Amino acid sequence: MKTKLIAIALLFVVAFSACRQQAQPQLDSKEAILARIEAPDFPKDTFTITDFGAVGDSVTDCKPAIDKAIESCAQAGGGTVLVPAGIWFVDGPIHFESKLNLHLEKGATIRFSATPASYLPVVRSSWEGTLLYNYSPLIYACEKENIAITGQGTIDGEGAKTFAAWHGRQKPDQQLSRQMNHNGTPVEERLFGEGHYLRPQLIQFFDCKNILVEGVKIEDSPFWCIHLLMSENITLRGLRYDAQNKNNDGIDPEYSRDILIEDITFNNNDDNVAVKAGRDHEGRAMNRPSENIIIRNCHFKGLHAVVMGSEMSSGVRNVFVENCDYAGYLKRGIYLKSNPDRGGEISNVYVNNVKFGDVLDCFMVTSNYHNEGSEFPTNIHSIYLNNVSCKKATNYGIYMKGHELQNIHDFVITDFKVDSAGRGVHIDHAENIALNNVWVNGEQISWNPASLQENASSDYDY
């Protein structure tokens, strides 16, 4: 097994040799992380897309004009590509250059084509934790620095028109990508373009540095909305979401670090924030955790508010969630999920001053997601919740279940309250759990393994 993992790691080095090497990650305080994160600055030159032939009539293809504006901006040493008010149809992807701020004025909508062939040729990407070549994300930056998307306009992926139907056709390609992951297939041979059905992300930053996304509204994505892949020094601020297609995660950091997510209003048909770090053999070989992530002052609505996993084989650590509340129903509030296909660890997670309304489960941890795997349990530990509340949990106020191969351990839950919960609290395969002033259904809960296991459901749907 050790020889195989070394071989897989070498394949990644060859296939992605242009990607920068990161320094050894460190676990820093929240203050140290914030001190490092800086939004990029841009030269003052502005390149308005109408000067390059764009017409905001929702019909004319503005991709040639936007491409020319980006090229001119790059040749000038950087600046702002300005999208004025209007509906700007774009038949194909927008590919970034460094030192570029794509600014959408109030009243501006970039509406992408729903024609899959427009997003070929394939580009280096990732899909559910496996590196591969796929249809281009609709907005894509690879190996760029000092880049931004700003303004009060809207980015419309038009995902419901064509790509939504791919969800029902993706299973064979999904399984093939996982087989390639497990078998160590060279990444350059993992080609998923024409004839395949893996939907592209709306926005992806791949191996990028110094990123700002601020103010814009995001809607109708084909797949994940914002994918932060192997990137660092990122600020996401003041975004608005209306993304209701399958797998419309709001923000997915993966193999990424030093990230500030703040003042976001989510409305997604999947996870609001899902912190990931690769899948299975590939992720473990990468040894590149997602870390140093701050999520604050956000309003959650959708499937789950904040998730870590399930693709997290390189590890997720040093995540701070604070001063957040809800804008509507959520299936789960804070959700940590893995299984013994993943390995890795989830650790040093700090949740403080977070309020939820109606949910299915308020706080949930599982080491057996989808009941898959048997060899690589995940070490989930050093998790701290303080001042977390929920009005109603249809199922569990707290559900925490480790694995027979690896207990979850060293959790501290303080000032936690759920007014009404259908099944109360279940904690199993766990050790060193501290419950301080924890109230569910008007009852104060103490750490008593025997009694807390009685609330278990053998057929619980993760």
N, C-alpha and C positions, 0 to 999 in steps of 0.2 A: 504493500500500500504506500509506504514512504517513497519508493522509487517512482510510483505512478504520479504522486502528487508533485514531486520535483519536476517530472517531465511536463505535466500540465502547466506548471508555473513558467517553465522555459518557453513553452509555446506562446503564452501571453506576452512575454518579453519580446519575442520575435515579431508577433503579429501587430503589436502596439508599440513598436520601438520609438515612435515619434512622441509618445506621451511622456510627460515629465515625471521624474522620480520625486516622491514626497519625502520630506524629513520624517524621522520617527515621531509618531504622534504622542502628545502628552495630555494628561488629564489636568485641565486648568480650571480655575474658578470662573464663575460667571463674569466677574469683573474683568478678568484677564482676557476672556474671549471677546467681550464687547470692545475692549481697548484695541484688539487686533483687527476687528472688522471695520473696513472703511469703504464707503461707496466710491465708485470711480468718478474721476473728473474727465471732461471732454474739451477739446478745442472748440472755439466759438463759432466756427464755420457751420452754416446750415444749408442743407441740400433738400429743397422742397420737391416732392415727387412730381408735382404738376409741371415743374420746369423740365422734366425729362419725358413728358408725354402722358402721364397718368390722367385718367378721367374718372371722377367719382360718381359714376352713374349706375353702379352695381352690375354692369354688363361688360364693359370694356375690360379686357385683360390688362391689369396693371403690373404684372410680374416683370415684363421687360423694362418698364420705367423704374421700378423699385430696384432692380438689379443694377441699372445704370447709375442710379443715385448712390447706391452702396459702393459701387466701384469708384465713382468720383470722390466720395467721402474718403475712401481708403487711400486713394492717390494723393489727396490733400493732407494726409496725415491724421485723419479722424475728424469727428464732429457729430452733428445731429442730422439724421434723415427724418424730415418732417412730413407727417401725414395729416393734411388738413381735414376739416369736417367734410363728410361725404361717405358714401359706401364704395369701397375700393375692392373690386373683385380681383383675386390673385389665383391664377391657374398654375399652381406649383409652389414649391417651398421657397422660403426666404432664408438664404444662407448668410450668416453674419461674417464680417471682418472685425479685426481688433479696433479698439478706439471708436466704437460706433454706438450711438444712442438712437434707437428707433423710437420716435416720439409721436404719439397719437393725440392730436388735439381733441378737446371736447366735441362730441358729435361725429367723430371719425370712427368708422368700422372697417377693419380689414376682414373680408369674407373670403375664405379659401374655397377652392374648387373641391368638389366631391368626386373627382375622377382619379382613381388610384394610380393610373399610368402616369399622371402628372408628377408623381413623387418618386419616379425612377430617374436615374439609376440608383441602386442601393447605396447606402452609406454605412459607415461603422456606427453601431448602435448597441442596444441591449434590450432584451425583452424578458420581463419577469425574472430578472437576476442572472440571465445568461447572455454573454457577449456574442454578437452576431452581426451580420449585414442585413439590413432591412430597408423597406421603403423609408424615404427621408422623413424625419419629423417635419411638421409644417413650418416651424421656425427652428433653425438648427445652427448651432455654433460648435465647432470642433477645434480645440487647441487655440482658442482666442483669449485675449486679455482685455480688460477695461471695456465692458460691453453692458448695454442697458436697454430695457424696454420701459418707457415711461409715458405719462399723460393720463387723460381721462377718457380715452376712447375705448373701443371694444375689439377684441380678437375673437372671431367667430370661426370655429373649425368646421362647421357644416357636417359634423360627424354623423348625424342622424340619417343623412340622405343615402349614403352608400356603405360607409365603414361599419355602421351599427349592425348590419346583417352579417358581417364577418365573425361576430362573436359566436354564432352558432356553427361556424365552419372552421374554427381555429384549432380544434382539439388535436388533429393529426400533427400540425406544425408545432403546437405547444409541446406535445410529447417528443417530437423529433428534436426540438431544441434542448430538451432535458437529457435525452439520450446522448447528444453531442457533448453536453456538459459533463456527464458522468464518464463518457468514453474518452475524453480528452481530444476530441476532434479539433484540428487546428482552426482557429477562428476564421481565417481567410477562406475556409471551406464551408463555413456555416452561412449559406446564401439563401435568404428568404425574400425574394422579390416577386416577380411575376409568377402566378400560379400558386402562390402561398397566401395565407390569410392572417398574418400577424399585423394587427393595426398599428399605425405609427403614432407616436406621441404628438401632442400639439406643440409643445416647446421643449427642446432638449439642449442643455449645455453639457458638452462632453469634453472632459479634460480642459476646463476653462478656469480662469482666475479673475477675480475682481468683477463681480456681477451685481447689477441692480435691476430689480423688476418692481415697479412702483406705480400704483394708481389705476391701472387698466382693469377693465372687466374681461373675464374669460368665460366663454360659453361654447357648448356643443362640440366638445373635443372628441376625436376618434377613439382615443385611449387615455392614458394618463395626461394630465394637463401640463404640469411643469415637472420635468425630470432633471434633477441635478446629479449628473453622472461624473464621478471622478473629478469633482470641481471643488474650489475653495474660495473663501472670502466672498460671501454671498449675502446680500440684503434683499429680502422680499417684504414689501411694505404697502399697506393700504389697498390691497387687491380686492376685487369683488368677483364672485363666482356665480354662475348659473349653468352648471355642467351636469346634465341629467342622463347621459348615455352610460352603458355598461362600462365599468372600470374607469370611470371619470374621477380618479384620485385628484385631489387638489395639488399637493406638493409631495414629491417623492425624492428625498435626498438618498443617494446611493453611492457608496464608497467616497463620500464627500465630508468636508469638515469646515468649521468656522462659518456657521450659518445663523443669521438673524431673521426670524419670521415674526412679523408684528403687525397688529392693526388690520388683520385680514377678516373679511366677512365671507364665510364659506356657505355654499349651497350646492352640494355635490351628491351624485348618486353612488358614491363610494367613499373611501377614506378621505378625511380632510387633509391630514398630514400623515404620511406613512414612511417611516424611516427604515431604509433597507440597506443591505450591504452584500449583495451577491447571493447566489444559490449553491448549496451542496458542494461538490468537489471543487468546482471552480472558485467559489467564494472562499473556501478554507485555504486554498493555495494562494489566493491573492494577498491575504493578510493585510487588508486595507480597511479598517473599520470606519463606519460613519460616526462622527464624534463632534463634540463641541457645538451643540445645536441649542439655540434659545428660541422658544415659542412663547410669545407673550401678547397680551391684550387682543386676543382673537375671539371671534364669535363663530361657534361651530354649528353646523347643520348638515346632515347627510347620513352616511352609513355609520362610520366610527369617527370620533374626533381626532385622537392622536393614537397612532399605532406604531409599534416597533416589530418588524417582521412582516410576513413570515420569511421572506428572503433576506437573511441577515447573517450568512455564514462567516463573513469576515468580522462580525461583531458590531454592536451598537452600544455606544457608551457616552457618558457625559452629556445628557439631554436634560434641559431645564424647561418646564412648562409652568407658566405662572400668569396670574391675573387674567384668566380667560373665563368666558361664559358661553351660553348657548343662544342660537337664533331660532332653534326649532328642534324637532325630534331627532334623536340619534339612536342607532342600535346599541352602540357601546360608547362609553366615555373614554377611559384610558384602557388600552388593550395591548398586552404583550403576548406575542404568539410565535411559536417555533415547534419543531418536531425533531426526532432523531435522524432525519436526513440532513439536517442543517449543520449541527455542531455550533461552534462559536460561542459567543456570550452576549447577554444583554445586561448591562451593569451601569451603576452610577446614574440613575434616573431620579430627577427631583421634580415633584409636582406640588405646587404651592398656590393656594387661593384660587381654586377652580370650581365653578358651579355648573351643574347640569340640571335640566328639567326632567322630561320623560325619556327614559331609555329602556332597553331590554336588560342590560347589565351595566352597572356603574363602573366598576373596576374589575377587569378580567385578565388572568394570566393562564396560559396553557403551554405546556411543553409537548403536547401531542396533537398539534393542529392537523386536521384531516386524517388522523390516525396513521400517518405515513412514517416509514423509516424504523431502524432498529439499532444502528451502529454508532450514531454520532449525536448523543444528547446535548442539549444546549445548557450552558451554565447561566442561569438567570439569578442575579443576586444584587445586593446593595441598591435597593429600590426604596425611595422615601416619599411618602405622601403626607401632606400637611394641609389642613383646612380645605378639604374636598367635600362637596355636598351634592346631593341629588334629590329631587322631589319624589320621583317614583321610578322604581326599577321593576319591570314586569317579571323578570326572573330574579337574578341575583344582585344583591347590593355589592357583595365581594365574592368573586370566584377565583381561586388560586389553586392550580394543580400542576405540580411538577411531574416527573417521570420516574418510573421505578429504577432507571439507571442513573438519575441525577435529580436530587431534591432541589427545588428552588429554596433560596436561603437568604438570610439577612435582609428582611423587609422591616421597615418601621412605618406604621400608619398611625397618624396622630390627628385628632380633631376631625374625624371622618363621620359624616352623617347621611343616612338615606331615610327619608320620612316613611316611605312605603316600599317594601320589596316582597315579591311573590315567594321566593325561596330563601331569602335571607342571606346567609353566609356559608360558603363551603371552602375549606382549605385542606389540601391533601398533598402528600409527598413534599413536605415543607419542613424547614427547621429554622430556628432562630428568627421567629416572627414576633414582632412587638406590636401590640394593639393598644394604643393609648387614647382613651376617650373616644372610642368607636361606638356609634349608635346606629342600629338598624331596626326599623319597625318599633321604635320607642324602647328598645332593649339595649343595654350596654353589653358589648361583645368582648369577651376576654379570650386569650389564647388557650384553647382547650382542644387538642387535636381530635380526641374521640368524639366530642359532641359536634364539632364543626364538620366532620366527615359524614355525619348522618344526613346532611342535606344534599348529598351528591345525587346526580342524575346520570345513569349509565349511558343514556342515549342523547346526551346533550350535544346540540349542534353548534360547533365552533364557527 
